[in-house]
Amino acid sequence: MEWEFTAEEVVKGEVGYDLEQFRADMLEEVKANMGGMESVVPEKVFNVIYELCYWVAIGNDYDDFINGLDQESFLPEFLRSIREHLQSNIEMLGAILQRLIMDRVDDQQMPLELALKEVDAYHRSIASRSPALN
């Protein structure tokens, strides 16, 4: 995706761009790029792509995620083919998560461990909903 602002501006709190907005934008991007894949449900592809972006944004390895998938499906090769295109999404998602943590640590004086737990719980609550509902 492309934005009129940077991940750095999100981290610094100069731009208000939240997890729900990110997910909605990403869903629209997935739908727009699904031409020729009529047999695939865009929301299912979105969920896998989003989980991959989250996995990498929190410090895990892209290839480890792909290696954990059913290698007989189209997904591993598909995800390998869009790796470069997902980099900006991974960076932006990481910035959003970092801002959420910083809000708790800096603004609310919350201990880092508690902030991480709260952001994880918040993320799970948002990610468990259909992105169209976010």
Contact map, one row per residue, 1 for C-alpha under 8 A:
11100000000000000000000011001000000000000000000000000000000000000000000000000000000010011000000000000000000000000000000000000000000000
11110000000000000000000000000000000000000000000000000000000000000000000000000000000000010000000000000000000000000000000000000000000000
11111100000000000000000000000000000000000000000000000000000000000000000000000000000000000000000000000000000000000000000000000000000000
01111100000000000000000000000000000000000000000000000000000000000000000000000000000000000000000000000000000000000000000000000000000000
00111110110000100000000000000000000000000000000000000000000000000000000000000000000000000000000000000000000000000000000000000000000000
00111111110000000000000000000000000000000000000000000000000000000000000000000000000000000001000000000000000000000000000000000000000000
00001111111000000000000000000000000000000000000000000000000000000000000000000000000000000011001100000000000000000000000000000000000000
00000111111100000000000000000000000000000000000000000000000000000000000000000000000000000000001000000000000000000000000000000000000000
00001111111111100000000000000000000000000000000000000000000000000000000000000000000000000000000000000000000000000000000000000000000000
00001111111111111000000000000000000000000000000000000000000000000000000000000000000000000001001100100000000000000000000000000000000000
00000011111111000000000000000000000000000000000000000000000000000000000000000000000000000000001101100000000000000000000000000000000000
00000001111111100000000000000000000000000000000000000000000000000000000000000000000000000000000000100000000000000000000000000000000000
00000000111111110000000000000000000000000000000000000000000000000000000000000000000000000000000000100000000000000000000000000000000000
00000000111111110000000000000000000000000000000000000000000000000000000000000000000000000000000000000000000000000000000000000000000000
00001000110111111000000000000000000000000000000000000000000000000000000000000000000000000000000000000000000000000000000000000000000000
00000000010011111100000000000000000000000000000000000000000000000000000000000000000000000000000000000000000000000000000000000000000000
00000000010000111110110000000000000000000000000000000000000000000000000000000000000000000000000100000000000000000000000000000000000000
00000000000000011111110000000000000000000000000000000000000000000000000000000000000000000000000100000000000000000000000000000000000000
00000000000000001111111000000000000000000000000000000000000000000000000000000000000000000000100110000000000000000000000000100100000000
00000000000000000111111100000000000000000000000000000000000000000000000000000000000000000000000000000000000000000000000000000100001001
00000000000000001111111110000000000000000000000000000000000000000000000000000000000000000000000000000000000000000000000000000000000001
00000000000000001111111111000000000000000000000000000000000000000000000000000000000000000000100000000000000000000000000000000000000000
00000000000000000011111111100000000000000000000001000000000000000000000000000000000000000000000000000000000000000000000000000000001001
00000000000000000001111111110000000000000000000000000000000000000000000000000000000000000000000000000000000000000000000000000000001101
10000000000000000000111111111000000000000000000000000000000000000000000000000000000000000000000000000000000000000000000000000000000000
10000000000000000000011111111100000000000000010001000000000000000000000000000000000000000000000000000000000000000000000000000000000000
00000000000000000000001111111110000000000110010000000000000000000000000000000000000000000000000000000000000000000000000000000000001100
00000000000000000000000111111111000000000000000000000000000000000000000000000000000000000000000000000000000000000000000000000000000000
10000000000000000000000011111111100000000000000000000000000000000000000000000000000000000000000000000000000000000000000000000000000000
00000000000000000000000001111111110000000100110000000000000000000000000000000000000000000000000000000000000000000000000000000000000000
00000000000000000000000000111111110000000100000000000000000000000000000000000000000000000000000000000000000000000000000000000000000000
00000000000000000000000000011111111000000000000000000000000000000000000000000000000000000000000000000000000000000000000000000000000000
00000000000000000000000000001111111000000000000000000000000000000000000000000000000000000000000000000000000000000000000000000000000000
00000000000000000000000000000111111111000100000000000000000000000000000000000000000000000000000000000000000000000000000000000000000000
00000000000000000000000000000001111111000000000000000000000000000000000000000000000000000000000000000000000000000000000000000000000000
00000000000000000000000000000000011111000000000000000000000000000000000000000000000000000000000000000000000000000000000000000000000000
00000000000000000000000000000000011111110000000000000000000000000000000000000000000000000000000000000000000000000000000000000000000000
00000000000000000000000000000000011111111000000000000000000000000000000000000000000000000000000000000000000000000000000000000000000000
00000000000000000000000000000000000011111000000000000000000000000000000000000000000000000000000000000000000000000000000000000000000000
00000000000000000000000000000000000011111101100000000000000000000000000000000000000000000000000000000000000000000000000000000000000000
00000000000000000000000000000000000001111111100000000000000000000000000000000000000000000000000000000000000000000000000000000000000000
00000000000000000000000000100110010000011111110000000000000000000000000000000000000000000000000000000000000000000000000000000000000000
00000000000000000000000000100000000000001111111000000000000000000000000000000000000000000000000000000000000000000000000000000000011000
00000000000000000000000000000000000000011111111100000000000000000000000000000000000000000000000000000000000000000000000000000000000000
00000000000000000000000000000100000000011111111110000000000000000000000000000000000000000000000000000000000000000000000000000000000000
00000000000000000000000001100100000000000111111111000000000000000000000000000000000000000000000000000000000000000000000000000000000000
00000000000000000000000000000000000000000011111111100000000000000000000000000000000000000000000000000000000000000000000000000000000000
00000000000000000000000000000000000000000001111111110000000000000000000000000000000000000000000000000000000000000000000000000000000000
00000000000000000000000000000000000000000000111111111000000000000000000000000010000000000000000000000000000000000000000000000000000000
00000000000000000000001001000000000000000000011111111100000000000000000000000000000000000000000000000000000000000000000000000000000000
00000000000000000000000000000000000000000000001111111110000000000000000000000000000000000000000000000000000000000000000000000000000000
00000000000000000000000000000000000000000000000111111111000001001000000000000000000000000000000000000000000000000000000000000000000000
00000000000000000000000000000000000000000000000011111111100000000000000000000000000001001100100000000000000000000000000000000000000000
00000000000000000000000000000000000000000000000001111111110000000000000000000000000000000100110000000000000000000000000000000000000000
00000000000000000000000000000000000000000000000000111111111111001000000000000000000000000000000000000000000000000000000000000000000000
00000000000000000000000000000000000000000000000000011111111111000000000000000000000000000100000000000000000000000000000000000000000000
00000000000000000000000000000000000000000000000000001111111100000000000000000000000000000110110000000000000000000000000000000000000000
00000000000000000000000000000000000000000000000000000111111100000000000000000000000000000000010000000000000000000000000000000000000000
00000000000000000000000000000000000000000000000000000011111110000000000000000000000000000000000000000000000000000000000000000000000000
00000000000000000000000000000000000000000000000000000011111111010000000000000000000000000000000000000000000000000000000000000000000000
00000000000000000000000000000000000000000000000000000011001111111000000000000000000000000000000000000000000000000000000000000000000000
00000000000000000000000000000000000000000000000000010011000111111100000000000000000000000000000000000000000000000000000000000000000000
00000000000000000000000000000000000000000000000000000000000011111110000000000000000000000000000000000000000000000000000000000000000000
00000000000000000000000000000000000000000000000000000000000111111111000000000000000000000000000000000000000000000000000000000000000000
00000000000000000000000000000000000000000000000000010010000011111111100000000000000000000000000000000000000000000000000000000000000000
00000000000000000000000000000000000000000000000000000000000001111111100000010011000000000000000000000000000000000000000000000000000000
00000000000000000000000000000000000000000000000000000000000000111111111000010000000000000000000000000000000000000000000000000000000000
00000000000000000000000000000000000000000000000000000000000000011111110000000000000000000000000000000000000000000000000000000000000000
00000000000000000000000000000000000000000000000000000000000000001111111000110000000000000000000000000000000000000000000000000000000000
00000000000000000000000000000000000000000000000000000000000000000011111110110000000000000000000000000000000000000000000000000000000000
00000000000000000000000000000000000000000000000000000000000000000010111111110000000000000000000000000000000000000000000000000000000000
00000000000000000000000000000000000000000000000000000000000000000000011111000000000000000000000000000000000000000000000000000000000000
00000000000000000000000000000000000000000000000000000000000000000000011111110000000000000000000000000000000000000000000000000000000000
00000000000000000000000000000000000000000000000000000000000000000000001111111100000000000000000000000000000000000000000000000000000000
00000000000000000000000000000000000000000000000000000000000000000000111011111110000000000000000000000000000000000000000000000000000000
00000000000000000000000000000000000000000000000000000000000000000110111011111111000000000000000000000000000000000000000000000000000000
00000000000000000000000000000000000000000000000000000000000000000000000001111111100000000000000000000000000000000000000000000000000000
00000000000000000000000000000000000000000000000000000000000000000000000001111111110000000000000000000000000000000000000000000000000000
00000000000000000000000000000000000000000000000010000000000000000100000000111111111000000000000000000000000000000000000000000000000000
00000000000000000000000000000000000000000000000000000000000000000100000000011111111000000000000000000000000000000000000000000000000000
00000000000000000000000000000000000000000000000000000000000000000000000000001111111100000000000000000000000000000000000000000000000000
00000000000000000000000000000000000000000000000000000000000000000000000000000111111111000000000000000000000000000000000000000000000000
00000000000000000000000000000000000000000000000000000000000000000000000000000011111111100000000000000000000000000000000000000000000000
00000000000000000000000000000000000000000000000000000000000000000000000000000000111111100000000000000000000000000000000000000000000000
10000000000000000000000000000000000000000000000000000000000000000000000000000000011111111000000000000000000000000000000000000000000000
00000000000000000000000000000000000000000000000000001000000000000000000000000000011111111100000000000000000000000000000000000000000000
00000000000000000000000000000000000000000000000000000000000000000000000000000000001111111110000000000000000000000000000000000000000000
11000000000000000000000000000000000000000000000000000000000000000000000000000000000011111111000000000000000000000000000000000000000000
10000000000000000000000000000000000000000000000000001000000000000000000000000000000011111111100000000000000000000000000000000000000000
00000000000000000000000000000000000000000000000000001101100000000000000000000000000001111111110000000000000000000000000000000000000000
00000010000000000000000000000000000000000000000000000000100000000000000000000000000000111111111000000000000000000000000000000000000000
00000110010000000000000000000000000000000000000000000000000000000000000000000000000000011111111100000000000000000000000000000000000000
00000000000000000010010000000000000000000000000000001100100000000000000000000000000000001111111110000000000000000000000000000000000000
00000000000000000000000000000000000000000000000000000100110000000000000000000000000000000111111111000000000000000000000000000000000000
00000011011000000000000000000000000000000000000000000000000000000000000000000000000000000011111111100000000000000000000000000000000000
00000010011000001110000000000000000000000000000000000000000000000000000000000000000000000001111111110000000000000000000000000000000000
00000000000000000010000000000000000000000000000000000000000000000000000000000000000000000000111111111000000000000000001000000000000000
00000000001000000000000000000000000000000000000000000000000000000000000000000000000000000000011111111100000000000000000000000000000000
00000000011110000000000000000000000000000000000000000000000000000000000000000000000000000000001111111110000000000000000000000000000000
00000000000000000000000000000000000000000000000000000000000000000000000000000000000000000000000111111111000000000000001000000000000000
00000000000000000000000000000000000000000000000000000000000000000000000000000000000000000000000011111111100000010011001000000000000000
00000000000000000000000000000000000000000000000000000000000000000000000000000000000000000000000001111111111000000000000000000000000000
00000000000000000000000000000000000000000000000000000000000000000000000000000000000000000000000000111111111100000000000000000000000000
00000000000000000000000000000000000000000000000000000000000000000000000000000000000000000000000000011111111111000010000000000000000000
00000000000000000000000000000000000000000000000000000000000000000000000000000000000000000000000000001111111111110010000000000000000000
00000000000000000000000000000000000000000000000000000000000000000000000000000000000000000000000000000111111111000000000000000000000000
00000000000000000000000000000000000000000000000000000000000000000000000000000000000000000000000000000111111110000000000000000000000000
00000000000000000000000000000000000000000000000000000000000000000000000000000000000000000000000000000011111111000000000000000000000000
00000000000000000000000000000000000000000000000000000000000000000000000000000000000000000000000000000001111111100000000000000000000000
00000000000000000000000000000000000000000000000000000000000000000000000000000000000000000000000000000001110111110110000000000000000000
00000000000000000000000000000000000000000000000000000000000000000000000000000000000000000000000000000000100011111110000000000000000000
00000000000000000000000000000000000000000000000000000000000000000000000000000000000000000000000000001000100001111111000000000000000000
00000000000000000000000000000000000000000000000000000000000000000000000000000000000000000000000000000000000000111111100000000000000000
00000000000000000000000000000000000000000000000000000000000000000000000000000000000000000000000000000000000001111111110000000000000000
00000000000000000000000000000000000000000000000000000000000000000000000000000000000000000000000000001001100001111111111000000000000000
00000000000000000000000000000000000000000000000000000000000000000000000000000000000000000000000000001000000000011111111100000000000000
00000000000000000000000000000000000000000000000000000000000000000000000000000000000000000000000000000000000000001111111110000000000000
00000000000000000000000000000000000000000000000000000000000000000000000000000000000000000000000000000000000000000111111111000000000000
00000000000000000000000000000000000000000000000000000000000000000000000000000000000000000000000010011000000000000011111111100000000000
00000000000000000000000000000000000000000000000000000000000000000000000000000000000000000000000000000000000000000001111111110000000000
00000000000000000000000000000000000000000000000000000000000000000000000000000000000000000000000000000000000000000000111111111000000000
00000000000000000000000000000000000000000000000000000000000000000000000000000000000000000000000000000000000000000000011111111100000000
00000000000000000010000000000000000000000000000000000000000000000000000000000000000000000000000000000000000000000000001111111110000000
00000000000000000000000000000000000000000000000000000000000000000000000000000000000000000000000000000000000000000000000111111111000000
00000000000000000000000000000000000000000000000000000000000000000000000000000000000000000000000000000000000000000000000011111111100000
00000000000000000011000000000000000000000000000000000000000000000000000000000000000000000000000000000000000000000000000001111111100001
00000000000000000000000000000000000000000000000000000000000000000000000000000000000000000000000000000000000000000000000000111111111000
00000000000000000000000000000000000000000000000000000000000000000000000000000000000000000000000000000000000000000000000000011111110000
00000000000000000000000000000000000000000000000000000000000000000000000000000000000000000000000000000000000000000000000000001111111011
00000000000000000000000000000000000000000010000000000000000000000000000000000000000000000000000000000000000000000000000000000011111111
00000000000000000001001100100000000000000010000000000000000000000000000000000000000000000000000000000000000000000000000000000010111111
00000000000000000000000100100000000000000000000000000000000000000000000000000000000000000000000000000000000000000000000000000000011111
00000000000000000000000000000000000000000000000000000000000000000000000000000000000000000000000000000000000000000000000000000000111111
00000000000000000001101100000000000000000000000000000000000000000000000000000000000000000000000000000000000000000000000000000100111111
